[in-house]
Amino acid sequence: MKERVEGLVAQLKKKELDGVLISAPENRRYLSGFSGSAGFLFITKANAILVTDSRYTEQATNQSPHFDVRQVRGGWGWLIDELKASGVKKIGFESQALTVSSYNNLIEAIKCDSALGDVSMVPAPGLAENQRIIKDQEELSMLQLAIDAADRAMDQVCPAIIPGMTEREVAWKMEMAMRDFGADAISFDTIVAAGPNGAMAHHQPTDYVIKQSDPIVIDMGAKVGGYCSDLSRSIAVGEPDETFNKIYDTVLGAQLTAINTVKVGMTGEETDNLSRNVIADAGYGDNFGHSLGHGVGLEIHENPRVGPRSPDVLELNTVFTVEPGIYLSGWGGIRIEDIVILREDGAVPLSKANK
């Protein structure tokens, strides 16, 4: 954690900031190790402070040994005191995470103290998020455990899906299996979309009864140590029909093309096009409406973005999903998704579930 804070401080120097207020829960955990649900970090070139309430003081002390942990009751009095004690003037804040109400209360508190007349709060979104793009070994280890839990659950449950089961039953079996294989939680609501419901990319499980030959899209993820996995597989119950075979082969070809040809230095848009062109050439360009992928880590969707118009550059050791799909109204859909890490010689899949 100490190295992560040092990396953030280096960014402060480049941004000409004296300090930064961290309010996003994932960034707070990334920088401090603290996994509680309430608190702020205030990091300057000289100090790293974690404030939380009485519910979490002991937890924060145990999880964040490199931080000065302080117990507060609420409000911005603690920050006002620290601003006066430290003498810092230009403070960045996470404009993407701090609520308008909290920001207005903070600005009012600063204005009400004459000793802080030259203190300014500067929007500084993305500092920690950009640092989180490249995972260290500890993060990769947690991420792999989450990936493994989802992989094992998928491989266990899929062969047991039979006609007469409902989407809800399958989703619950997947979630129980992920827990059995080491997940702390699920990383998002499990998607099970059978038959024509598969045409909706983010369909939520219902009491729809699965029928013979139904195509089924399953999208799920496990969470271990705060890190999320994301895995999609598409199957048919019994003998797949001709449409299934055709669409599946197209999507799989699109996915493997991207995995096998993406290189360090490509943009998210260029990577997205690797799969999108395959699907378009097969005549289904209008049926692939979402992005090819996204970064994954402490959040299920994080930087870099891998999709149309994404200028994000894929750097060495970037972790992201590759998940092309085709969706046909009235029939269903096919989506295949794996998490990969980008190495010097190309992408290496971290997901291993059977395709």
Contacts in CASP RR format, 6 or more apart in sequence:
PFRMAT RR
TARGET T0000
AUTHOR 0000-0000-0000
METHOD contacts of the structure
MODEL  1
MKERVEGLVAQLKKKELDGVLISAPENRRYLSGFSGSAGFLFITKANAIL
VTDSRYTEQATNQSPHFDVRQVRGGWGWLIDELKASGVKKIGFESQALTV
SSYNNLIEAIKCDSALGDVSMVPAPGLAENQRIIKDQEELSMLQLAIDAA
DRAMDQVCPAIIPGMTEREVAWKMEMAMRDFGADAISFDTIVAAGPNGAM
AHHQPTDYVIKQSDPIVIDMGAKVGGYCSDLSRSIAVGEPDETFNKIYDT
VLGAQLTAINTVKVGMTGEETDNLSRNVIADAGYGDNFGHSLGHGVGLEI
HENPRVGPRSPDVLELNTVFTVEPGIYLSGWGGIRIEDIVILREDGAVPL
SKANK
1 31 0 8 1.000
1 32 0 8 1.000
1 33 0 8 1.000
1 64 0 8 1.000
1 66 0 8 1.000
2 66 0 8 1.000
3 136 0 8 1.000
4 30 0 8 1.000
4 31 0 8 1.000
4 131 0 8 1.000
4 136 0 8 1.000
5 31 0 8 1.000
5 32 0 8 1.000
5 43 0 8 1.000
5 48 0 8 1.000
5 66 0 8 1.000
7 131 0 8 1.000
8 20 0 8 1.000
8 31 0 8 1.000
8 43 0 8 1.000
8 127 0 8 1.000
8 128 0 8 1.000
8 131 0 8 1.000
9 43 0 8 1.000
9 44 0 8 1.000
9 45 0 8 1.000
11 127 0 8 1.000
11 131 0 8 1.000
12 18 0 8 1.000
12 19 0 8 1.000
12 20 0 8 1.000
12 43 0 8 1.000
12 44 0 8 1.000
12 45 0 8 1.000
12 127 0 8 1.000
13 45 0 8 1.000
15 92 0 8 1.000
15 124 0 8 1.000
15 127 0 8 1.000
16 90 0 8 1.000
17 90 0 8 1.000
17 91 0 8 1.000
17 92 0 8 1.000
17 122 0 8 1.000
17 124 0 8 1.000
18 44 0 8 1.000
18 45 0 8 1.000
18 87 0 8 1.000
18 88 0 8 1.000
18 89 0 8 1.000
18 90 0 8 1.000
18 91 0 8 1.000
19 42 0 8 1.000
19 43 0 8 1.000
19 44 0 8 1.000
19 45 0 8 1.000
19 88 0 8 1.000
19 90 0 8 1.000
19 91 0 8 1.000
19 92 0 8 1.000
20 42 0 8 1.000
20 43 0 8 1.000
20 91 0 8 1.000
20 92 0 8 1.000
20 93 0 8 1.000
20 94 0 8 1.000
20 124 0 8 1.000
20 127 0 8 1.000
21 40 0 8 1.000
21 41 0 8 1.000
21 42 0 8 1.000
21 79 0 8 1.000
21 91 0 8 1.000
21 92 0 8 1.000
21 93 0 8 1.000
21 94 0 8 1.000
21 98 0 8 1.000
21 121 0 8 1.000
22 28 0 8 1.000
22 31 0 8 1.000
22 40 0 8 1.000
22 41 0 8 1.000
22 42 0 8 1.000
22 43 0 8 1.000
22 94 0 8 1.000
22 128 0 8 1.000
23 39 0 8 1.000
23 40 0 8 1.000
23 93 0 8 1.000
23 94 0 8 1.000
23 97 0 8 1.000
23 98 0 8 1.000
23 102 0 8 1.000
24 94 0 8 1.000
24 96 0 8 1.000
24 97 0 8 1.000
24 128 0 8 1.000
25 36 0 8 1.000
25 37 0 8 1.000
26 132 0 8 1.000
26 298 0 8 1.000
26 299 0 8 1.000
26 302 0 8 1.000
27 41 0 8 1.000
27 94 0 8 1.000
27 97 0 8 1.000
27 128 0 8 1.000
27 129 0 8 1.000
27 132 0 8 1.000
28 34 0 8 1.000
28 39 0 8 1.000
28 40 0 8 1.000
28 41 0 8 1.000
28 50 0 8 1.000
29 35 0 8 1.000
29 36 0 8 1.000
29 226 0 8 1.000
29 298 0 8 1.000
30 128 0 8 1.000
30 131 0 8 1.000
30 132 0 8 1.000
30 298 0 8 1.000
31 41 0 8 1.000
31 43 0 8 1.000
31 128 0 8 1.000
32 41 0 8 1.000
32 48 0 8 1.000
32 50 0 8 1.000
32 60 0 8 1.000
32 63 0 8 1.000
32 64 0 8 1.000
32 66 0 8 1.000
32 67 0 8 1.000
33 63 0 8 1.000
33 64 0 8 1.000
34 50 0 8 1.000
34 52 0 8 1.000
34 56 0 8 1.000
34 59 0 8 1.000
34 60 0 8 1.000
34 63 0 8 1.000
34 64 0 8 1.000
34 67 0 8 1.000
35 59 0 8 1.000
35 63 0 8 1.000
35 225 0 8 1.000
35 226 0 8 1.000
36 52 0 8 1.000
36 56 0 8 1.000
36 59 0 8 1.000
36 60 0 8 1.000
37 56 0 8 1.000
38 52 0 8 1.000
38 53 0 8 1.000
38 55 0 8 1.000
38 56 0 8 1.000
39 50 0 8 1.000
39 51 0 8 1.000
39 52 0 8 1.000
39 53 0 8 1.000
39 56 0 8 1.000
40 50 0 8 1.000
40 51 0 8 1.000
40 52 0 8 1.000
40 79 0 8 1.000
41 48 0 8 1.000
41 49 0 8 1.000
41 50 0 8 1.000
41 67 0 8 1.000
42 48 0 8 1.000
42 49 0 8 1.000
42 51 0 8 1.000
42 79 0 8 1.000
42 82 0 8 1.000
43 49 0 8 1.000
44 86 0 8 1.000
44 88 0 8 1.000
46 86 0 8 1.000
47 68 0 8 1.000
47 86 0 8 1.000
48 66 0 8 1.000
48 67 0 8 1.000
48 68 0 8 1.000
49 67 0 8 1.000
49 68 0 8 1.000
49 70 0 8 1.000
49 82 0 8 1.000
50 60 0 8 1.000
50 64 0 8 1.000
50 67 0 8 1.000
50 68 0 8 1.000
50 69 0 8 1.000
50 70 0 8 1.000
51 69 0 8 1.000
51 70 0 8 1.000
51 71 0 8 1.000
51 72 0 8 1.000
51 78 0 8 1.000
52 60 0 8 1.000
52 69 0 8 1.000
52 70 0 8 1.000
52 71 0 8 1.000
52 72 0 8 1.000
53 71 0 8 1.000
53 72 0 8 1.000
53 73 0 8 1.000
53 74 0 8 1.000
54 71 0 8 1.000
57 69 0 8 1.000
57 71 0 8 1.000
60 67 0 8 1.000
60 69 0 8 1.000
61 69 0 8 1.000
70 78 0 8 1.000
72 78 0 8 1.000
75 105 0 8 1.000
75 109 0 8 1.000
76 105 0 8 1.000
76 106 0 8 1.000
76 109 0 8 1.000
77 109 0 8 1.000
79 106 0 8 1.000
79 109 0 8 1.000
80 109 0 8 1.000
80 110 0 8 1.000
80 113 0 8 1.000
80 116 0 8 1.000
83 91 0 8 1.000
83 110 0 8 1.000
83 116 0 8 1.000
83 119 0 8 1.000
84 113 0 8 1.000
84 115 0 8 1.000
84 116 0 8 1.000
88 119 0 8 1.000
89 118 0 8 1.000
89 119 0 8 1.000
89 120 0 8 1.000
90 119 0 8 1.000
90 120 0 8 1.000
90 122 0 8 1.000
91 119 0 8 1.000
91 120 0 8 1.000
91 121 0 8 1.000
91 122 0 8 1.000
92 121 0 8 1.000
92 122 0 8 1.000
92 123 0 8 1.000
92 124 0 8 1.000
93 103 0 8 1.000
93 106 0 8 1.000
93 121 0 8 1.000
93 122 0 8 1.000
93 123 0 8 1.000
93 124 0 8 1.000
94 124 0 8 1.000
94 125 0 8 1.000
94 126 0 8 1.000
94 127 0 8 1.000
94 128 0 8 1.000
95 103 0 8 1.000
95 123 0 8 1.000
95 124 0 8 1.000
95 125 0 8 1.000
96 125 0 8 1.000
96 126 0 8 1.000
97 125 0 8 1.000
103 121 0 8 1.000
106 121 0 8 1.000
107 121 0 8 1.000
110 116 0 8 1.000
110 117 0 8 1.000
110 119 0 8 1.000
110 121 0 8 1.000
111 117 0 8 1.000
129 302 0 8 1.000
129 303 0 8 1.000
130 303 0 8 1.000
132 297 0 8 1.000
132 298 0 8 1.000
132 302 0 8 1.000
132 303 0 8 1.000
133 295 0 8 1.000
133 302 0 8 1.000
133 303 0 8 1.000
133 304 0 8 1.000
133 315 0 8 1.000
133 318 0 8 1.000
134 315 0 8 1.000
134 316 0 8 1.000
134 317 0 8 1.000
134 318 0 8 1.000
135 143 0 8 1.000
135 297 0 8 1.000
135 317 0 8 1.000
135 319 0 8 1.000
139 227 0 8 1.000
139 297 0 8 1.000
140 319 0 8 1.000
140 341 0 8 1.000
142 224 0 8 1.000
142 225 0 8 1.000
142 226 0 8 1.000
142 227 0 8 1.000
143 227 0 8 1.000
143 228 0 8 1.000
143 229 0 8 1.000
143 296 0 8 1.000
143 297 0 8 1.000
143 319 0 8 1.000
143 339 0 8 1.000
143 350 0 8 1.000
144 350 0 8 1.000
145 182 0 8 1.000
145 224 0 8 1.000
145 225 0 8 1.000
145 227 0 8 1.000
146 183 0 8 1.000
146 187 0 8 1.000
146 221 0 8 1.000
146 222 0 8 1.000
146 223 0 8 1.000
146 224 0 8 1.000
146 225 0 8 1.000
146 226 0 8 1.000
146 227 0 8 1.000
146 228 0 8 1.000
146 229 0 8 1.000
147 222 0 8 1.000
147 229 0 8 1.000
147 231 0 8 1.000
147 339 0 8 1.000
147 350 0 8 1.000
147 351 0 8 1.000
147 352 0 8 1.000
148 181 0 8 1.000
148 352 0 8 1.000
149 178 0 8 1.000
149 181 0 8 1.000
149 182 0 8 1.000
149 183 0 8 1.000
149 222 0 8 1.000
149 224 0 8 1.000
149 229 0 8 1.000
150 178 0 8 1.000
150 183 0 8 1.000
150 220 0 8 1.000
150 221 0 8 1.000
150 222 0 8 1.000
150 229 0 8 1.000
150 230 0 8 1.000
150 231 0 8 1.000
150 351 0 8 1.000
150 353 0 8 1.000
151 231 0 8 1.000
151 351 0 8 1.000
151 352 0 8 1.000
151 353 0 8 1.000
152 177 0 8 1.000
152 181 0 8 1.000
153 174 0 8 1.000
153 177 0 8 1.000
153 178 0 8 1.000
153 180 0 8 1.000
153 181 0 8 1.000
153 220 0 8 1.000
153 222 0 8 1.000
154 174 0 8 1.000
154 218 0 8 1.000
154 220 0 8 1.000
154 231 0 8 1.000
154 233 0 8 1.000
154 353 0 8 1.000
154 354 0 8 1.000
155 353 0 8 1.000
155 354 0 8 1.000
156 177 0 8 1.000
157 170 0 8 1.000
157 173 0 8 1.000
157 174 0 8 1.000
157 177 0 8 1.000
158 218 0 8 1.000
158 233 0 8 1.000
158 235 0 8 1.000
158 354 0 8 1.000
160 173 0 8 1.000
161 170 0 8 1.000
161 210 0 8 1.000
161 216 0 8 1.000
161 235 0 8 1.000
161 237 0 8 1.000
162 210 0 8 1.000
162 237 0 8 1.000
163 209 0 8 1.000
163 210 0 8 1.000
163 211 0 8 1.000
163 212 0 8 1.000
163 214 0 8 1.000
163 237 0 8 1.000
164 209 0 8 1.000
164 210 0 8 1.000
164 211 0 8 1.000
165 209 0 8 1.000
165 210 0 8 1.000
166 205 0 8 1.000
166 206 0 8 1.000
166 207 0 8 1.000
166 208 0 8 1.000
166 209 0 8 1.000
166 210 0 8 1.000
167 192 0 8 1.000
167 193 0 8 1.000
167 194 0 8 1.000
167 197 0 8 1.000
167 205 0 8 1.000
167 206 0 8 1.000
167 207 0 8 1.000
167 208 0 8 1.000
167 210 0 8 1.000
168 192 0 8 1.000
168 205 0 8 1.000
168 206 0 8 1.000
168 207 0 8 1.000
170 192 0 8 1.000
170 194 0 8 1.000
170 205 0 8 1.000
170 210 0 8 1.000
170 216 0 8 1.000
170 218 0 8 1.000
171 190 0 8 1.000
171 191 0 8 1.000
171 192 0 8 1.000
171 205 0 8 1.000
171 220 0 8 1.000
174 190 0 8 1.000
174 192 0 8 1.000
174 218 0 8 1.000
174 220 0 8 1.000
175 186 0 8 1.000
175 190 0 8 1.000
175 220 0 8 1.000
178 186 0 8 1.000
178 220 0 8 1.000
178 221 0 8 1.000
178 222 0 8 1.000
181 222 0 8 1.000
182 222 0 8 1.000
182 224 0 8 1.000
183 221 0 8 1.000
183 222 0 8 1.000
183 223 0 8 1.000
183 224 0 8 1.000
184 222 0 8 1.000
184 223 0 8 1.000
184 224 0 8 1.000
184 225 0 8 1.000
184 226 0 8 1.000
185 222 0 8 1.000
185 223 0 8 1.000
186 220 0 8 1.000
186 221 0 8 1.000
186 222 0 8 1.000
186 223 0 8 1.000
187 221 0 8 1.000
187 222 0 8 1.000
187 223 0 8 1.000
187 228 0 8 1.000
187 229 0 8 1.000
187 230 0 8 1.000
187 300 0 8 1.000
188 220 0 8 1.000
188 221 0 8 1.000
188 228 0 8 1.000
188 230 0 8 1.000
188 300 0 8 1.000
189 204 0 8 1.000
190 205 0 8 1.000
190 218 0 8 1.000
190 219 0 8 1.000
190 220 0 8 1.000
190 221 0 8 1.000
191 202 0 8 1.000
191 203 0 8 1.000
191 204 0 8 1.000
191 205 0 8 1.000
191 217 0 8 1.000
191 218 0 8 1.000
191 219 0 8 1.000
191 220 0 8 1.000
191 232 0 8 1.000
192 203 0 8 1.000
192 205 0 8 1.000
192 216 0 8 1.000
192 217 0 8 1.000
192 218 0 8 1.000
193 199 0 8 1.000
193 200 0 8 1.000
193 203 0 8 1.000
193 205 0 8 1.000
193 216 0 8 1.000
193 217 0 8 1.000
193 218 0 8 1.000
193 332 0 8 1.000
193 333 0 8 1.000
194 208 0 8 1.000
194 210 0 8 1.000
194 211 0 8 1.000
194 214 0 8 1.000
194 215 0 8 1.000
194 216 0 8 1.000
195 208 0 8 1.000
195 210 0 8 1.000
195 211 0 8 1.000
195 214 0 8 1.000
195 215 0 8 1.000
195 216 0 8 1.000
195 331 0 8 1.000
195 332 0 8 1.000
196 329 0 8 1.000
196 330 0 8 1.000
196 331 0 8 1.000
196 332 0 8 1.000
197 203 0 8 1.000
197 206 0 8 1.000
197 208 0 8 1.000
197 332 0 8 1.000
198 215 0 8 1.000
198 216 0 8 1.000
198 217 0 8 1.000
198 327 0 8 1.000
198 332 0 8 1.000
198 333 0 8 1.000
199 327 0 8 1.000
199 328 0 8 1.000
199 329 0 8 1.000
199 330 0 8 1.000
199 331 0 8 1.000
199 332 0 8 1.000
199 333 0 8 1.000
200 327 0 8 1.000
201 217 0 8 1.000
201 289 0 8 1.000
201 290 0 8 1.000
201 325 0 8 1.000
201 327 0 8 1.000
201 335 0 8 1.000
203 217 0 8 1.000
210 216 0 8 1.000
210 237 0 8 1.000
211 237 0 8 1.000
212 237 0 8 1.000
212 238 0 8 1.000
213 236 0 8 1.000
213 237 0 8 1.000
213 238 0 8 1.000
213 239 0 8 1.000
213 240 0 8 1.000
213 241 0 8 1.000
213 244 0 8 1.000
214 236 0 8 1.000
214 237 0 8 1.000
215 234 0 8 1.000
215 235 0 8 1.000
215 236 0 8 1.000
215 240 0 8 1.000
215 244 0 8 1.000
215 331 0 8 1.000
215 332 0 8 1.000
215 333 0 8 1.000
215 334 0 8 1.000
216 234 0 8 1.000
216 235 0 8 1.000
216 236 0 8 1.000
216 237 0 8 1.000
217 232 0 8 1.000
217 234 0 8 1.000
217 332 0 8 1.000
217 333 0 8 1.000
217 334 0 8 1.000
217 335 0 8 1.000
218 232 0 8 1.000
218 233 0 8 1.000
218 234 0 8 1.000
218 235 0 8 1.000
219 230 0 8 1.000
219 231 0 8 1.000
219 232 0 8 1.000
219 335 0 8 1.000
219 337 0 8 1.000
220 231 0 8 1.000
220 232 0 8 1.000
221 228 0 8 1.000
221 229 0 8 1.000
221 230 0 8 1.000
221 231 0 8 1.000
221 300 0 8 1.000
222 228 0 8 1.000
222 229 0 8 1.000
223 229 0 8 1.000
226 298 0 8 1.000
227 297 0 8 1.000
227 298 0 8 1.000
228 296 0 8 1.000
228 297 0 8 1.000
228 298 0 8 1.000
228 299 0 8 1.000
228 300 0 8 1.000
229 296 0 8 1.000
229 339 0 8 1.000
229 351 0 8 1.000
230 296 0 8 1.000
230 300 0 8 1.000
230 321 0 8 1.000
230 323 0 8 1.000
230 337 0 8 1.000
230 339 0 8 1.000
231 337 0 8 1.000
231 338 0 8 1.000
231 339 0 8 1.000
231 351 0 8 1.000
231 353 0 8 1.000
232 323 0 8 1.000
232 335 0 8 1.000
232 336 0 8 1.000
232 337 0 8 1.000
233 336 0 8 1.000
233 337 0 8 1.000
233 353 0 8 1.000
233 354 0 8 1.000
233 355 0 8 1.000
234 248 0 8 1.000
234 251 0 8 1.000
234 333 0 8 1.000
234 334 0 8 1.000
234 335 0 8 1.000
234 336 0 8 1.000
236 244 0 8 1.000
240 248 0 8 1.000
243 328 0 8 1.000
243 331 0 8 1.000
244 334 0 8 1.000
247 284 0 8 1.000
247 326 0 8 1.000
247 328 0 8 1.000
247 333 0 8 1.000
247 334 0 8 1.000
248 334 0 8 1.000
248 336 0 8 1.000
250 278 0 8 1.000
250 279 0 8 1.000
250 282 0 8 1.000
250 284 0 8 1.000
250 326 0 8 1.000
250 334 0 8 1.000
251 279 0 8 1.000
251 324 0 8 1.000
251 325 0 8 1.000
251 326 0 8 1.000
251 334 0 8 1.000
251 335 0 8 1.000
251 336 0 8 1.000
252 336 0 8 1.000
252 355 0 8 1.000
253 278 0 8 1.000
254 274 0 8 1.000
254 275 0 8 1.000
254 276 0 8 1.000
254 278 0 8 1.000
254 279 0 8 1.000
254 324 0 8 1.000
254 325 0 8 1.000
255 275 0 8 1.000
255 322 0 8 1.000
255 323 0 8 1.000
255 324 0 8 1.000
255 336 0 8 1.000
255 337 0 8 1.000
255 338 0 8 1.000
257 274 0 8 1.000
257 275 0 8 1.000
257 278 0 8 1.000
258 271 0 8 1.000
258 274 0 8 1.000
258 275 0 8 1.000
258 292 0 8 1.000
258 322 0 8 1.000
258 324 0 8 1.000
258 347 0 8 1.000
259 322 0 8 1.000
259 338 0 8 1.000
259 340 0 8 1.000
259 347 0 8 1.000
259 349 0 8 1.000
260 347 0 8 1.000
261 274 0 8 1.000
262 271 0 8 1.000
262 274 0 8 1.000
262 314 0 8 1.000
262 322 0 8 1.000
262 340 0 8 1.000
262 342 0 8 1.000
262 346 0 8 1.000
262 347 0 8 1.000
263 342 0 8 1.000
263 346 0 8 1.000
264 314 0 8 1.000
264 315 0 8 1.000
264 316 0 8 1.000
264 342 0 8 1.000
264 344 0 8 1.000
264 346 0 8 1.000
265 313 0 8 1.000
265 314 0 8 1.000
265 315 0 8 1.000
266 313 0 8 1.000
266 314 0 8 1.000
267 310 0 8 1.000
267 311 0 8 1.000
267 312 0 8 1.000
267 313 0 8 1.000
267 314 0 8 1.000
268 292 0 8 1.000
268 304 0 8 1.000
268 305 0 8 1.000
268 306 0 8 1.000
268 307 0 8 1.000
268 310 0 8 1.000
268 311 0 8 1.000
268 312 0 8 1.000
268 313 0 8 1.000
268 314 0 8 1.000
269 307 0 8 1.000
269 308 0 8 1.000
269 309 0 8 1.000
269 310 0 8 1.000
269 311 0 8 1.000
271 292 0 8 1.000
271 306 0 8 1.000
271 307 0 8 1.000
271 314 0 8 1.000
272 291 0 8 1.000
272 292 0 8 1.000
272 293 0 8 1.000
272 306 0 8 1.000
272 307 0 8 1.000
272 308 0 8 1.000
272 310 0 8 1.000
274 292 0 8 1.000
275 288 0 8 1.000
275 292 0 8 1.000
275 322 0 8 1.000
275 324 0 8 1.000
276 285 0 8 1.000
276 288 0 8 1.000
276 292 0 8 1.000
276 308 0 8 1.000
276 324 0 8 1.000
278 324 0 8 1.000
279 285 0 8 1.000
279 287 0 8 1.000
279 288 0 8 1.000
279 324 0 8 1.000
279 325 0 8 1.000
279 326 0 8 1.000
280 288 0 8 1.000
284 326 0 8 1.000
287 325 0 8 1.000
287 326 0 8 1.000
287 327 0 8 1.000
287 328 0 8 1.000
288 324 0 8 1.000
288 325 0 8 1.000
288 326 0 8 1.000
288 327 0 8 1.000
289 327 0 8 1.000
290 325 0 8 1.000
291 305 0 8 1.000
291 306 0 8 1.000
291 307 0 8 1.000
291 308 0 8 1.000
291 310 0 8 1.000
292 306 0 8 1.000
292 307 0 8 1.000
292 322 0 8 1.000
292 323 0 8 1.000
292 324 0 8 1.000
293 305 0 8 1.000
293 306 0 8 1.000
293 307 0 8 1.000
293 320 0 8 1.000
293 321 0 8 1.000
293 322 0 8 1.000
293 323 0 8 1.000
294 301 0 8 1.000
294 302 0 8 1.000
294 304 0 8 1.000
294 305 0 8 1.000
294 306 0 8 1.000
294 320 0 8 1.000
294 321 0 8 1.000
295 301 0 8 1.000
295 302 0 8 1.000
295 303 0 8 1.000
295 304 0 8 1.000
295 305 0 8 1.000
295 306 0 8 1.000
295 318 0 8 1.000
295 319 0 8 1.000
295 320 0 8 1.000
295 321 0 8 1.000
296 302 0 8 1.000
296 319 0 8 1.000
296 320 0 8 1.000
296 321 0 8 1.000
296 339 0 8 1.000
297 319 0 8 1.000
303 312 0 8 1.000
304 310 0 8 1.000
304 312 0 8 1.000
304 313 0 8 1.000
304 314 0 8 1.000
304 318 0 8 1.000
304 320 0 8 1.000
305 312 0 8 1.000
306 312 0 8 1.000
306 314 0 8 1.000
306 320 0 8 1.000
306 321 0 8 1.000
306 322 0 8 1.000
314 320 0 8 1.000
314 342 0 8 1.000
315 342 0 8 1.000
316 342 0 8 1.000
316 343 0 8 1.000
316 344 0 8 1.000
317 341 0 8 1.000
317 342 0 8 1.000
317 343 0 8 1.000
318 341 0 8 1.000
318 342 0 8 1.000
319 339 0 8 1.000
319 340 0 8 1.000
319 341 0 8 1.000
319 342 0 8 1.000
319 350 0 8 1.000
320 339 0 8 1.000
320 340 0 8 1.000
320 342 0 8 1.000
321 337 0 8 1.000
321 338 0 8 1.000
321 339 0 8 1.000
321 340 0 8 1.000
322 337 0 8 1.000
322 338 0 8 1.000
322 340 0 8 1.000
322 347 0 8 1.000
323 335 0 8 1.000
323 336 0 8 1.000
323 337 0 8 1.000
323 338 0 8 1.000
324 335 0 8 1.000
324 336 0 8 1.000
325 333 0 8 1.000
325 334 0 8 1.000
325 335 0 8 1.000
325 336 0 8 1.000
326 333 0 8 1.000
326 334 0 8 1.000
327 333 0 8 1.000
327 334 0 8 1.000
336 355 0 8 1.000
337 351 0 8 1.000
338 349 0 8 1.000
338 350 0 8 1.000
338 351 0 8 1.000
339 349 0 8 1.000
339 350 0 8 1.000
339 351 0 8 1.000
340 347 0 8 1.000
340 348 0 8 1.000
340 349 0 8 1.000
340 350 0 8 1.000
340 351 0 8 1.000
341 347 0 8 1.000
341 348 0 8 1.000
341 350 0 8 1.000
342 348 0 8 1.000
END
